[in-house]
Amino acid sequence: MEIYDLTAHELGRLLAAREVSAVEAVEAVLGRLAAVEPAVHAFVTVTREEALAAARKVDEARARGEKLGPLAGVPMALKDNMCTRGVRTTCSSRILENFIPPYNATVVERLQAAGTVMVGKTNLDEFAMGSSTENSAFFTTHNPWDLTRVPGGSSGGSAAAVAAGQATFSLGSDTGGSIRQPASLCSVVGLKPTYGRVSRFGLVAFASSLDQIGPFTKDVTDCALVLNAISGWDKLDSTSAPVEVPDYTRYLGREIKGLKVGLPREYFAEGVDPDVKQVIMAAVKVLENLGATVEETSLPHTDYALPVYYILAPAEASSNLARFDGVRYGLRADAPELVTLYEKTRSRGFGAEVRRRIIIGTYALSSGYYDAYYRKAQQVRTLIKQDFDRAFEKYDLLVTPTSPTPAFKIGEKADNPLQMYLSDICTIPVNLAGIPGLTIPCGFSRGLPVGLQLLAKPFAEGALLKAAYAYEQSTEHHKKRPPLTAAGGETRA
């Protein structure tokens, strides 16, 4: 197996044993990145020289006998909406195309402290608004499993990079499913932690009450290791939760006999591809064979999640993105006076999807409509959360599809925003409730990956990892890699 195909814990063992140096690991991943990037288009920025310099420091520290963590020297990538000191952070938007932050996001500081090596910043839907990574202002990322299809979104670059071997793991952000949906479509593990589990300081905000940073990894063990590295209270983030962080690797390898699993019938209704449903039910059978008890349940307010999300998220976005006005950050258009400066900068800097959501959000917050839309949506959000609270009184986990369909063709839904929004119908309720959700590879439909979504009560990420690991050890889906050639082309049997 090539170095770029290794998981983080496999590579970490080789690095600790000095069978591979950090420089060799980074060079292997950078070589793979260069070979397949012309086909995948996962990266906005590649930090080759910075990565090699960081890798040399890890090797020097190891040579001095310093005690290093399990991720020291492991190459990783970051979604390009997390601030990185001295490295541009574009949000895949023209308005921030040349913005270079003077500080690091907290997750970046924590990954650097763990000794990881950043090889680049990955593509996304502009300001994380989208479900396919087609809304990037720069280019569309392609799914490594089928280059004619989308990788999902908005963290499509981060998911595709891990699936294609261009990074050993990566981070994304999840506002309505933007980690779990692309992880499902690219056949990697993706985790949206509980809201407040991971600091959002330095994440360029889309919808502040919904955004959460989380990992993309090749298996569940890596997911636990990365979550260990990035979790915990942060004084720089007022929404960060002062809740103790366990060692998540301690949940791996435990039996799940007696685990109570609920299947919400609303997630298996009309709109879910029959083949996807069949793959999910086969995965549920694996959990049953491992000793879990499974029964159908109901989350009755699920149907309201999508309209609620598309009131609340645009409302928060319209407020958060007001700061990009040509005065403080990024692009500034030439204009004779201030109002014209705002108009020209924002119309030139924002893409169509971002402008659409700003208009929707501004309307929902406007005088005369606030009570009818925003306040009502917040009330229904509470009902959705109460559905989950009641379910977790009876069940340890809920299991659903992650995406209602496998990866769709590039351009297939580009002209139909409502169809595109339905891509996240299985993931959005999780953000509204603030609970953790994890997707793992569970099979294929017509040759395309399908993901199984596991949900748990707040701060029960350990329960998710325990069940996911047990499932993973009983299957081979996570070991399969997309059929990309070194030249970046695609081979299919």
C-alpha positions as CSV (number, residue, x, y, z in Angstrom):
1,M,0.0,0.0,0.0
2,E,1.2,3.5,-0.8
3,I,1.9,6.0,2.0
4,Y,-0.9,8.3,0.7
5,D,-3.4,5.4,1.1
6,L,-2.6,4.8,4.8
7,T,-4.9,5.9,7.6
8,A,-3.6,8.4,10.1
9,H,-3.1,5.8,12.8
10,E,-1.3,3.5,10.4
11,L,1.0,6.3,9.2
12,G,1.4,7.5,12.8
13,R,2.8,4.1,13.9
14,L,5.3,4.1,11.0
15,L,6.4,7.6,11.9
16,A,6.8,6.8,15.6
17,A,8.9,3.7,14.7
18,R,10.9,5.9,12.3
19,E,10.2,3.6,9.4
20,V,8.9,6.6,7.6
21,S,9.9,10.3,8.2
22,A,7.4,13.1,8.2
23,V,9.1,14.6,5.2
24,E,8.7,11.3,3.3
25,A,5.0,11.2,4.3
26,V,4.4,14.7,3.2
27,E,6.2,14.3,-0.1
28,A,4.2,11.1,-0.8
29,V,0.9,13.0,-0.2
30,L,2.0,16.0,-2.1
31,G,3.0,13.7,-5.0
32,R,-0.4,12.1,-5.0
33,L,-2.0,15.6,-4.8
34,A,-0.1,16.8,-7.8
35,A,-0.9,13.6,-9.8
36,V,-4.7,13.6,-9.3
37,E,-5.5,17.2,-8.7
38,P,-6.0,18.0,-12.4
39,A,-8.9,15.6,-12.3
40,V,-10.3,16.1,-8.8
41,H,-9.8,19.9,-8.3
42,A,-10.0,19.6,-4.5
43,F,-7.6,22.4,-3.5
44,V,-7.8,26.2,-3.7
45,T,-4.3,26.6,-2.2
46,V,-1.4,24.1,-1.9
47,T,1.1,24.9,0.8
48,R,4.0,22.8,-0.4
49,E,6.9,24.7,1.0
50,E,5.2,25.4,4.4
51,A,4.3,21.7,4.6
52,L,7.8,20.5,4.0
53,A,9.2,23.0,6.5
54,A,6.7,21.8,9.2
55,A,7.5,18.2,8.4
56,R,11.2,18.8,8.9
57,K,10.5,20.3,12.3
58,V,8.6,17.2,13.3
59,D,11.4,15.0,12.2
60,E,13.9,17.1,14.2
61,A,11.7,16.9,17.3
62,R,11.5,13.2,17.0
63,A,15.3,12.9,16.5
64,R,15.7,14.9,19.7
65,G,13.6,12.3,21.5
66,E,10.7,14.7,22.2
67,K,7.4,13.0,23.1
68,L,5.0,13.4,20.2
69,G,1.4,12.6,19.8
70,P,-0.2,10.0,17.4
71,L,-0.9,12.6,14.7
72,A,2.6,14.2,14.6
73,G,3.8,14.4,11.0
74,V,0.5,13.3,9.5
75,P,-0.5,15.4,6.4
76,M,-3.9,17.0,6.5
77,A,-6.0,19.6,4.7
78,L,-8.4,22.4,5.9
79,K,-11.6,23.6,4.3
80,D,-10.8,27.1,3.1
81,N,-13.2,28.9,5.5
82,M,-10.9,28.4,8.5
83,C,-8.4,31.2,9.2
84,T,-4.7,30.3,8.7
85,R,-2.1,32.9,9.7
86,G,-0.1,33.9,6.6
87,V,-2.1,31.6,4.2
88,R,-5.0,33.0,2.3
89,T,-8.5,32.1,3.4
90,T,-10.9,32.6,0.5
91,C,-14.2,30.9,1.4
92,S,-14.1,30.1,-2.4
93,S,-15.4,33.6,-2.9
94,R,-14.1,36.5,-5.1
95,I,-14.8,38.9,-2.2
96,L,-12.1,37.1,-0.1
97,E,-9.9,35.9,-2.9
98,N,-6.8,37.6,-1.6
99,F,-7.6,37.8,2.1
100,I,-4.7,36.6,4.3
101,P,-5.6,36.3,8.0
102,P,-3.2,37.5,10.7
103,Y,-4.3,34.7,13.0
104,N,-5.1,31.0,13.2
105,A,-8.5,29.5,14.0
106,T,-8.4,27.6,17.3
107,V,-8.6,24.2,15.5
108,V,-5.6,25.2,13.4
109,E,-3.6,26.0,16.6
110,R,-4.7,22.7,18.1
111,L,-3.7,20.6,15.1
112,Q,-0.4,22.4,14.9
113,A,0.2,21.6,18.6
114,A,-0.6,18.0,17.7
115,G,2.2,18.1,15.1
116,T,0.0,17.7,12.0
117,V,1.2,19.1,8.7
118,M,-1.2,21.2,6.5
119,V,-0.7,20.5,2.8
120,G,-3.4,22.9,1.7
121,K,-6.8,24.6,1.8
122,T,-9.7,22.8,0.1
123,N,-12.5,24.0,-2.2
124,L,-16.0,24.6,-0.9
125,D,-19.3,26.1,-2.0
126,E,-18.9,29.8,-1.6
127,F,-19.2,30.7,2.1
128,A,-20.3,27.0,2.7
129,M,-23.6,27.6,0.9
130,G,-24.4,24.6,-1.2
131,S,-24.6,20.8,-1.5
132,S,-22.4,20.1,-4.4
133,T,-19.3,22.4,-4.4
134,E,-20.5,23.7,-7.7
135,N,-21.1,27.1,-6.1
136,S,-17.4,27.8,-5.6
137,A,-16.3,31.0,-7.3
138,F,-13.2,29.3,-8.7
139,F,-14.0,25.8,-10.0
140,T,-16.1,22.7,-9.3
141,T,-14.6,19.8,-7.4
142,H,-15.2,16.3,-8.9
143,N,-16.1,13.1,-7.0
144,P,-13.1,10.8,-7.1
145,W,-15.4,7.8,-7.5
146,D,-16.9,9.2,-10.7
147,L,-15.4,12.4,-12.1
148,T,-18.6,13.3,-13.9
149,R,-20.4,13.6,-10.5
150,V,-20.3,16.1,-7.6
151,P,-18.5,15.3,-4.3
152,G,-21.3,16.8,-2.3
153,G,-21.0,20.0,-0.4
154,S,-20.2,22.4,0.9
155,S,-17.1,20.6,2.2
156,G,-16.7,18.7,-1.1
157,G,-13.0,19.6,-1.5
158,S,-12.2,18.2,2.0
159,A,-14.1,15.0,1.4
160,A,-12.7,14.5,-2.1
161,A,-9.1,15.2,-0.9
162,V,-9.3,12.4,1.7
163,A,-11.0,9.9,-0.7
164,A,-8.4,10.6,-3.4
165,G,-5.4,10.2,-1.1
166,Q,-4.5,13.9,-1.3
167,A,-4.6,14.3,2.5
168,T,-4.6,11.7,5.2
169,F,-7.4,13.5,6.9
170,S,-9.1,16.9,6.7
171,L,-11.5,19.3,8.4
172,G,-14.7,20.6,7.2
173,S,-17.6,22.7,8.6
174,D,-21.2,21.5,8.8
175,T,-24.1,23.9,8.9
176,G,-26.8,21.7,7.4
177,G,-24.9,18.5,6.5
178,S,-21.8,19.9,4.9
179,I,-19.5,17.3,6.4
180,R,-21.8,14.3,6.5
181,Q,-23.3,14.6,3.0
182,P,-20.0,14.9,1.1
183,A,-18.5,12.2,3.3
184,S,-21.3,9.9,2.3
185,L,-21.0,10.7,-1.4
186,C,-17.2,10.2,-1.3
187,S,-17.1,7.1,1.0
188,V,-15.2,8.5,3.9
189,V,-16.0,9.0,7.6
190,G,-17.4,12.4,8.5
191,L,-18.4,13.7,11.9
192,K,-20.4,16.8,12.9
193,P,-19.8,17.1,16.7
194,T,-22.3,18.5,19.2
195,Y,-22.7,22.3,18.8
196,G,-20.1,23.7,21.2
197,R,-17.8,20.6,21.3
198,V,-15.3,22.2,18.9
199,S,-14.4,25.9,18.9
200,R,-15.7,27.9,16.0
201,F,-13.2,30.7,16.6
202,G,-11.5,31.5,13.3
203,L,-14.2,29.8,11.2
204,V,-15.7,32.3,8.8
205,A,-19.3,32.3,10.0
206,F,-22.2,31.3,7.7
207,A,-25.0,30.6,10.2
208,S,-23.6,31.0,13.7
209,S,-26.2,28.9,15.6
210,L,-25.7,26.0,13.2
211,D,-22.0,25.9,12.1
212,Q,-19.7,23.3,13.6
213,I,-16.2,22.1,12.6
214,G,-15.5,18.4,12.3
215,P,-13.2,15.8,10.7
216,F,-13.1,13.8,7.5
217,T,-11.1,10.6,7.9
218,K,-10.5,7.2,6.3
219,D,-11.8,5.2,9.2
220,V,-13.4,5.5,12.6
221,T,-10.1,5.3,14.6
222,D,-8.8,8.3,12.8
223,C,-12.0,10.1,13.5
224,A,-11.5,9.5,17.2
225,L,-7.9,10.7,17.1
226,V,-8.7,13.9,15.3
227,L,-11.7,14.6,17.5
228,N,-9.3,14.2,20.5
229,A,-7.0,16.9,19.0
230,I,-9.6,19.5,18.2
231,S,-12.2,19.3,20.9
232,G,-12.6,21.3,24.1
233,W,-13.6,24.6,25.6
234,D,-12.1,27.7,24.1
235,K,-12.1,31.1,25.8
236,L,-12.1,32.8,22.4
237,D,-15.5,31.3,21.5
238,S,-18.5,32.2,23.7
239,T,-20.5,29.3,22.3
240,S,-17.8,26.8,23.2
241,A,-19.1,24.3,25.8
242,P,-17.1,23.8,29.1
243,V,-17.7,20.1,29.0
244,E,-15.0,17.6,29.8
245,V,-13.4,15.9,26.7
246,P,-13.0,12.1,27.1
247,D,-10.3,10.1,25.2
248,Y,-12.5,9.1,22.3
249,T,-10.3,6.2,21.4
250,R,-11.4,4.4,24.6
251,Y,-14.8,3.9,23.0
252,L,-13.3,1.8,20.2
253,G,-13.5,-2.0,20.4
254,R,-16.4,-2.1,22.9
255,E,-19.3,-4.4,22.3
256,I,-22.6,-3.0,21.2
257,K,-24.8,-5.9,22.5
258,G,-28.0,-4.5,23.9
259,L,-27.6,-1.1,22.1
260,K,-31.0,0.4,21.5
261,V,-31.3,1.8,18.0
262,G,-34.3,3.7,16.6
263,L,-35.2,4.0,12.9
264,P,-37.2,7.3,12.3
265,R,-39.7,6.4,9.6
266,E,-39.7,9.9,8.3
267,Y,-36.1,9.4,7.0
268,F,-37.1,6.4,4.9
269,A,-40.2,8.0,3.2
270,E,-40.7,9.2,-0.3
271,G,-37.7,10.8,-1.9
272,V,-35.1,8.3,-0.6
273,D,-33.7,6.3,-3.5
274,P,-34.9,2.7,-3.2
275,D,-31.3,1.4,-3.7
276,V,-30.0,3.7,-1.0
277,K,-32.7,2.4,1.4
278,Q,-31.8,-1.2,0.6
279,V,-28.1,-0.5,1.4
280,I,-29.0,1.2,4.7
281,M,-31.3,-1.6,5.8
282,A,-28.5,-4.1,5.1
283,A,-26.2,-2.0,7.3
284,V,-28.9,-2.0,10.0
285,K,-29.0,-5.8,9.8
286,V,-25.2,-5.8,10.6
287,L,-25.9,-3.8,13.7
288,E,-28.6,-6.2,14.7
289,N,-26.2,-9.2,14.2
290,L,-23.8,-7.4,16.5
291,G,-26.4,-7.4,19.3
292,A,-28.2,-4.1,18.8
293,T,-32.0,-4.0,19.2
294,V,-33.6,-2.1,16.4
295,E,-37.2,-0.8,16.0
296,E,-39.0,1.9,14.1
297,T,-39.8,5.2,15.7
298,S,-41.0,8.6,14.7
299,L,-39.7,12.2,14.7
300,P,-43.0,13.9,13.8
301,H,-41.8,17.4,13.0
302,T,-39.1,16.3,10.5
303,D,-41.1,17.6,7.5
304,Y,-40.7,21.1,8.9
305,A,-36.9,21.0,9.2
306,L,-36.1,22.0,5.6
307,P,-38.3,25.2,5.5
308,V,-37.2,26.1,9.0
309,Y,-33.5,25.8,8.0
310,Y,-34.0,27.9,4.9
311,I,-35.4,30.7,7.0
312,L,-32.9,30.6,9.9
313,A,-29.7,29.9,8.0
314,P,-30.2,32.7,5.4
315,A,-31.3,35.1,8.2
316,E,-28.0,34.5,10.1
317,A,-26.0,34.6,6.8
318,S,-27.5,38.0,5.9
319,S,-26.3,39.3,9.2
320,N,-22.9,37.6,9.2
321,L,-22.0,38.5,5.7
322,A,-22.8,42.2,6.2
323,R,-19.2,42.7,7.3
324,F,-18.0,42.1,3.8
325,D,-18.6,45.5,2.5
326,G,-15.4,46.6,0.8
327,V,-14.1,48.5,3.8
328,R,-12.8,45.9,6.2
329,Y,-12.0,42.7,4.3
330,G,-11.0,41.6,0.9
331,L,-12.3,43.0,-2.4
332,R,-13.0,46.7,-2.7
333,A,-14.6,48.2,-5.9
334,D,-13.8,51.7,-7.1
335,A,-16.6,54.0,-6.3
336,P,-17.1,57.8,-5.8
337,E,-19.1,57.4,-2.5
338,L,-19.8,54.9,0.3
339,V,-23.2,53.4,-0.8
340,T,-22.0,52.8,-4.3
341,L,-18.8,51.2,-2.8
342,Y,-21.0,48.8,-0.9
343,E,-23.2,48.0,-3.9
344,K,-20.4,47.4,-6.3
345,T,-18.2,45.4,-4.0
346,R,-21.0,43.1,-2.8
347,S,-22.5,42.6,-6.3
348,R,-19.1,41.9,-7.8
349,G,-17.8,39.8,-4.9
350,F,-20.7,37.5,-4.1
351,G,-21.9,34.7,-6.3
352,A,-25.6,33.9,-7.2
353,E,-26.3,31.5,-4.4
354,V,-24.8,33.8,-1.7
355,R,-26.8,36.7,-3.0
356,R,-30.0,34.6,-3.1
357,R,-29.6,33.6,0.6
358,I,-28.8,37.1,1.7
359,I,-32.0,38.4,0.0
360,I,-34.1,35.6,1.6
361,G,-32.5,36.2,5.0
362,T,-32.9,40.0,4.9
363,Y,-36.6,39.5,3.9
364,A,-37.2,37.1,6.8
365,L,-35.7,39.5,9.3
366,S,-37.4,42.6,7.9
367,S,-39.9,44.7,9.8
368,G,-43.4,43.2,9.4
369,Y,-42.2,39.7,8.5
370,Y,-40.0,38.9,11.5
371,D,-42.8,37.4,13.6
372,A,-44.3,35.5,10.6
373,Y,-41.1,33.9,9.5
374,Y,-38.0,34.1,11.8
375,R,-39.8,33.9,15.2
376,K,-42.1,31.1,13.9
377,A,-39.2,29.2,12.5
378,Q,-37.4,29.4,15.9
379,Q,-40.5,28.0,17.6
380,V,-40.7,25.1,15.2
381,R,-36.9,24.5,15.7
382,T,-37.7,23.9,19.4
383,L,-40.3,21.3,18.4
384,I,-37.8,19.5,16.2
385,K,-35.2,19.4,19.1
386,Q,-37.9,18.1,21.5
387,D,-38.5,15.2,19.0
388,F,-34.9,14.2,19.4
389,D,-35.0,14.7,23.2
390,R,-37.9,12.3,23.5
391,A,-36.3,9.7,21.1
392,F,-33.1,9.7,23.1
393,E,-35.0,8.9,26.3
394,K,-35.7,5.5,24.7
395,Y,-32.9,4.9,22.2
396,D,-29.1,5.1,22.5
397,L,-28.8,5.9,18.8
398,L,-30.9,6.8,15.8
399,V,-29.9,5.5,12.3
400,T,-30.9,7.1,9.0
401,P,-29.5,7.5,5.5
402,T,-27.0,10.4,5.2
403,S,-28.1,11.4,1.7
404,P,-31.3,10.4,0.0
405,T,-29.4,9.7,-3.2
406,P,-25.8,8.8,-4.3
407,A,-23.7,11.5,-5.9
408,F,-25.6,13.2,-8.8
409,K,-24.2,14.5,-12.0
410,I,-22.3,17.8,-12.2
411,G,-24.9,20.4,-13.4
412,E,-27.8,18.1,-12.8
413,K,-29.4,20.3,-10.1
414,A,-27.5,23.5,-10.7
415,D,-30.6,25.3,-12.1
416,N,-33.0,24.1,-9.5
417,P,-32.2,25.4,-6.0
418,L,-35.1,23.6,-4.4
419,Q,-34.0,20.2,-5.7
420,M,-30.4,21.0,-4.5
421,Y,-31.7,21.9,-1.0
422,L,-33.4,18.5,-0.7
423,S,-29.9,16.9,-0.9
424,D,-29.5,17.8,2.8
425,I,-33.0,16.7,3.9
426,C,-31.5,13.8,6.1
427,T,-28.8,16.0,7.8
428,I,-30.4,19.4,8.4
429,P,-32.6,18.4,11.4
430,V,-29.3,17.4,13.3
431,N,-28.0,21.0,13.0
432,L,-31.3,22.5,14.2
433,A,-31.2,20.2,17.2
434,G,-27.4,20.8,17.9
435,I,-26.8,17.0,18.4
436,P,-23.8,15.0,17.0
437,G,-24.0,13.0,13.7
438,L,-21.6,10.7,12.1
439,T,-21.6,9.1,8.7
440,I,-19.7,6.0,7.7
441,P,-19.3,4.1,4.4
442,C,-21.9,1.3,4.3
443,G,-22.0,0.2,0.7
444,F,-22.6,1.2,-2.9
445,S,-25.5,1.8,-5.2
446,R,-24.8,1.5,-8.9
447,G,-21.1,1.8,-8.2
448,L,-21.5,5.0,-6.1
449,P,-20.9,5.3,-2.3
450,V,-23.7,5.3,0.3
451,G,-23.3,6.5,3.8
452,L,-25.0,5.4,7.1
453,Q,-25.8,8.3,9.5
454,L,-25.7,7.6,13.2
455,L,-27.2,10.2,15.6
456,A,-26.8,10.5,19.4
457,K,-27.8,12.9,22.2
458,P,-25.6,16.0,22.9
459,F,-21.9,15.2,23.8
460,A,-22.4,11.5,23.2
461,E,-19.8,11.4,20.4
462,G,-18.3,8.4,22.1
463,A,-21.5,6.4,21.6
464,L,-21.4,7.2,17.9
465,L,-17.8,6.1,17.6
466,K,-18.4,2.9,19.5
467,A,-21.2,1.8,17.2
468,A,-19.5,3.0,14.1
469,Y,-16.3,1.1,15.0
470,A,-18.2,-2.1,15.7
471,Y,-19.9,-1.8,12.3
472,E,-16.7,-0.9,10.5
473,Q,-14.9,-4.0,11.9
474,S,-17.6,-6.2,10.5
475,T,-17.4,-4.8,7.0
476,E,-14.9,-3.9,4.3
477,H,-16.5,-0.8,2.8
478,H,-14.1,1.7,4.4
479,K,-11.1,-0.1,2.9
480,K,-12.2,0.5,-0.7
481,R,-10.5,3.4,-2.6
482,P,-11.7,5.2,-5.7
483,P,-10.3,4.0,-9.0
484,L,-8.2,7.0,-9.9
485,T,-5.0,6.5,-11.9
486,A,-1.8,8.4,-10.9
487,A,-2.3,10.5,-14.1
488,G,-5.6,11.7,-12.7
489,G,-7.8,9.8,-15.1
490,E,-10.3,7.3,-14.0
491,T,-10.3,3.6,-14.5
492,R,-13.4,1.5,-14.2
493,A,-13.7,-2.3,-14.4
